[in-house]
Amino acid sequence: MAERRTTAPPGMAGLVRYVEEERSLIKIKPHVFIGLCTIFLIIELLLSLGV
């Protein structure tokens, strides 16, 4: 006789669910972050050239 196997619910199918809510204290838009990095890079270049 064949053994009965226990199975997971068909909706899960081995997938892991993560909480979709982000809990970040600092929220910066991507274009603002890239702009700040660019400004910082320019300042670093100017300081290294001695201007």
C-alpha positions as CSV (number, residue, x, y, z in Angstrom):
1,M,0.0,0.0,0.0
2,A,1.2,3.5,-0.8
3,E,1.9,5.9,2.0
4,R,0.0,9.2,2.2
5,R,2.2,12.3,2.0
6,T,1.5,15.5,3.7
7,T,1.6,18.5,1.3
8,A,1.7,22.2,1.7
9,P,-1.3,24.3,0.6
10,P,-1.3,24.7,-3.2
11,G,-1.1,28.5,-3.0
12,M,2.2,28.5,-1.3
13,A,4.1,26.0,-3.5
14,G,7.3,26.4,-1.5
15,L,7.4,30.2,-1.9
16,V,8.5,32.4,1.0
17,R,6.4,35.5,1.7
18,Y,8.1,38.6,3.0
19,V,6.5,41.6,4.6
20,E,6.0,44.2,1.9
21,E,6.0,47.2,4.2
22,E,9.3,49.0,4.4
23,R,10.3,50.5,7.8
24,S,13.0,53.0,7.0
25,L,13.7,56.0,9.0
26,I,15.3,57.9,6.2
27,K,13.5,58.0,2.8
28,I,15.4,59.6,-0.1
29,K,14.3,59.5,-3.7
30,P,16.8,57.8,-6.0
31,H,17.4,60.9,-8.1
32,V,18.2,62.9,-5.0
33,F,20.7,60.3,-3.8
34,I,22.4,60.3,-7.2
35,G,22.6,64.1,-7.2
36,L,24.1,64.2,-3.7
37,C,26.7,61.5,-4.8
38,T,27.6,63.6,-7.9
39,I,28.0,66.8,-5.9
40,F,30.2,64.9,-3.3
41,L,32.3,63.5,-6.1
42,I,32.8,66.9,-7.7
43,I,33.8,68.4,-4.3
44,E,36.3,65.5,-3.8
45,L,37.8,66.1,-7.3
46,L,38.2,69.8,-6.7
47,L,39.8,69.3,-3.3
48,S,42.2,66.7,-4.7
49,L,43.3,69.1,-7.5
50,G,43.9,71.9,-5.0
51,V,41.4,74.3,-6.4
